[in-house]
Amino acid sequence: MLDTAIIREHYASMSDEHLIAFTINEGSQISNEAFEILRNEFIKRNLDTSPLENSDDTKKLIHEQKIQKVKESGSEEYLSSIWDYALNEKEENKTDLEIIKGLKERGLEDENAQFIILGLENRAKSILKHHESQTAVGGFICVAGIIITFWTLANASENGGSYFITWGAIVFGAIRFFTNISAQSKYKTIVANIEAIKPAEQTMIS
């Protein structure tokens, strides 16, 4: 996590010349939060803010180029990243307006961002249903592995011969079961957060 107190102290310790040089050379590379601290330091010292404006323009250009690069790398990958972002934000109980703002920062037009929001509940429920079915599959494989192991062991104990310990099925099924149980918890939270949206907020984005 960004320690703003340390960054603020670091900028404050710089001379005017050093601060300006840092802004020109590295201002476009720092985080938005650090950039705002830097801007405040310029204002506090009553320095010319043109280096800040140039760095800010460069930051926006770099951000746009990154978005374009992701888009060009594959529309399916880009769309998947957009859905993942919106779902993860909703898991954190962010408002629809906050998510729309983030989606627009990632290159979506306002209309498309609202489309993502409107489709979020159906997508979350679809993913939840998938994980529920995969939980059942994982549980079945694990239990089947245990049954086969004990059945062959009991048969070997009674009649002699070899028996099978199906570790692969047991372990694979257990991993699949618990992984999807965890995912279910995530998407149940997302669905609950979506359904808890106030009608007033839904009206604001429609």
C-alpha positions in Angstrom: 0.0 0.0 0.0 1.2 3.5 -0.8 2.5 5.3 2.2 1.5 8.9 1.5 3.2 10.3 4.6 6.6 9.0 3.4 6.0 10.3 -0.2 4.9 13.7 1.1 8.0 14.0 3.3 10.2 12.9 0.4 8.8 15.6 -1.9 9.0 18.2 0.9 12.7 17.4 1.4 13.6 18.2 -2.3 14.9 21.5 -3.4 12.8 23.4 -5.9 15.2 22.5 -8.7 15.2 18.8 -7.8 11.5 18.8 -7.5 11.0 20.3 -10.9 13.6 18.0 -12.5 11.9 15.0 -10.9 8.6 16.1 -12.3 9.9 16.5 -15.8 11.8 13.2 -15.8 9.6 10.9 -13.7 6.3 12.6 -13.2 4.5 10.6 -15.9 5.6 7.3 -14.2 4.3 7.8 -10.7 0.9 6.8 -9.4 -2.1 9.2 -9.5 -2.0 9.5 -5.7 1.7 10.4 -5.6 1.1 12.8 -8.5 -1.6 14.7 -6.5 0.9 14.9 -3.5 3.4 16.3 -6.0 0.9 18.8 -7.3 0.1 20.0 -3.8 3.9 20.5 -3.1 4.1 22.7 -6.2 1.1 24.7 -5.1 2.5 25.1 -1.5 5.8 26.4 -2.9 4.0 28.6 -5.5 6.0 27.0 -8.3 5.2 27.1 -12.0 2.9 24.1 -12.6 3.6 23.7 -16.3 5.9 20.8 -15.7 3.0 19.1 -13.9 0.7 19.7 -16.7 3.1 18.3 -19.2 3.7 15.2 -17.0 -0.1 14.8 -16.6 -0.6 14.9 -20.3 2.1 12.3 -20.7 0.5 10.1 -18.1 -2.8 10.2 -19.9 -1.2 9.4 -23.2 0.7 6.4 -21.7 -2.6 5.2 -20.1 -4.4 5.5 -23.4 -1.6 3.6 -25.2 -1.8 0.8 -22.6 -5.6 0.5 -23.1 -5.2 0.4 -26.9 -2.5 -2.2 -26.6 -4.7 -4.4 -24.5 -7.6 -4.0 -26.9 -5.4 -4.9 -29.9 -4.0 -7.9 -28.1 -7.4 -9.5 -28.4 -11.0 -8.3 -27.9 -12.0 -11.4 -26.0 -9.1 -10.9 -23.5 -10.0 -7.2 -23.1 -13.7 -7.8 -22.6 -12.9 -10.5 -20.0 -10.6 -8.1 -18.1 -13.5 -5.6 -18.1 -16.0 -8.0 -16.7 -13.4 -9.2 -14.1 -12.8 -5.6 -13.0 -16.5 -4.8 -12.6 -17.2 -8.1 -10.7 -14.2 -7.6 -8.4 -15.3 -4.0 -7.7 -18.8 -5.1 -6.9 -17.4 -7.7 -4.5 -15.9 -4.8 -2.7 -19.4 -3.3 -2.6 -18.4 -0.3 -4.8 -21.4 1.7 -6.2 -22.4 1.4 -9.8 -21.3 5.0 -10.4 -17.8 4.2 -9.0 -17.6 1.2 -11.3 -18.8 3.1 -14.3 -16.1 5.7 -13.6 -13.4 2.9 -13.5 -14.7 1.3 -16.7 -14.5 4.6 -18.5 -10.9 5.0 -17.3 -10.3 1.7 -18.9 -11.4 2.9 -22.3 -15.1 2.2 -22.4 -17.7 4.7 -23.6 -20.4 5.7 -21.1 -23.0 3.6 -23.0 -20.9 0.5 -22.9 -20.0 1.0 -19.3 -23.6 1.1 -18.4 -24.2 -2.0 -20.5 -21.6 -3.8 -18.3 -23.4 -2.7 -15.1 -26.8 -3.7 -16.4 -25.5 -7.2 -17.3 -23.5 -7.7 -14.1 -26.2 -9.5 -12.1 -26.9 -12.1 -14.9 -23.2 -12.7 -15.4 -22.5 -13.1 -11.7 -25.4 -15.6 -11.4 -24.2 -17.5 -14.4 -20.7 -17.8 -13.0 -22.1 -18.8 -9.6 -24.2 -21.5 -11.2 -21.1 -22.8 -13.0 -19.2 -23.0 -9.8 -22.1 -24.7 -8.0 -22.1 -27.4 -10.7 -18.3 -27.8 -10.5 -18.5 -28.1 -6.8 -20.8 -31.0 -7.2 -18.5 -32.6 -9.8 -15.5 -32.2 -7.5 -17.4 -33.7 -4.6 -18.5 -36.7 -6.7 -15.0 -37.4 -8.0 -13.6 -37.2 -4.5 -16.3 -39.5 -2.9 -16.0 -41.9 -5.8 -12.3 -42.1 -5.3 -12.8 -42.8 -1.6 -15.5 -45.5 -2.3 -13.3 -47.3 -4.9 -10.3 -47.3 -2.4 -12.3 -48.7 0.5 -14.2 -51.2 -1.7 -11.1 -52.7 -3.3 -9.3 -52.6 0.1 -12.2 -54.5 1.8 -12.4 -57.0 -1.1 -8.6 -57.6 -0.9 -8.8 -58.1 2.9 -11.6 -60.6 2.5 -10.5 -62.5 -0.7 -6.9 -61.6 -1.0 -5.3 -59.9 -4.0 -4.4 -56.3 -4.7 -6.4 -53.1 -4.0 -6.3 -49.6 -5.4 -5.8 -46.4 -3.5 -7.1 -43.7 -5.9 -5.2 -40.8 -4.6 -5.5 -38.9 -7.9 -9.2 -38.9 -7.9 -9.5 -38.1 -4.2 -7.0 -35.2 -4.3 -8.2 -33.8 -7.6 -11.8 -34.0 -6.6 -11.1 -32.4 -3.2 -9.2 -29.5 -4.8 -11.9 -29.0 -7.3 -14.6 -29.1 -4.6 -12.9 -26.6 -2.2 -11.8 -24.2 -5.0 -15.3 -23.9 -6.3 -16.7 -23.6 -2.8 -14.5 -20.5 -2.4 -15.5 -19.1 -5.8 -19.2 -19.7 -4.8 -18.7 -17.5 -1.7 -17.2 -14.7 -3.8 -20.1 -14.7 -6.4 -22.7 -15.0 -3.7 -21.3 -11.9 -2.2 -21.3 -10.1 -5.6 -25.0 -11.1 -6.2 -26.0 -10.0 -2.7 -24.3 -6.6 -3.2 -25.9 -6.1 -6.6 -29.4 -7.0 -5.2 -28.9 -4.6 -2.3 -28.5 -1.6 -4.6 -30.9 1.2 -3.7 -33.6 1.9 -6.3 -32.4 5.6 -6.2 -29.0 4.6 -7.4 -30.4 2.4 -10.1 -32.4 5.4 -11.3 -29.3 7.6 -11.4 -27.4 5.3 -13.8 -30.4 4.6 -16.1 
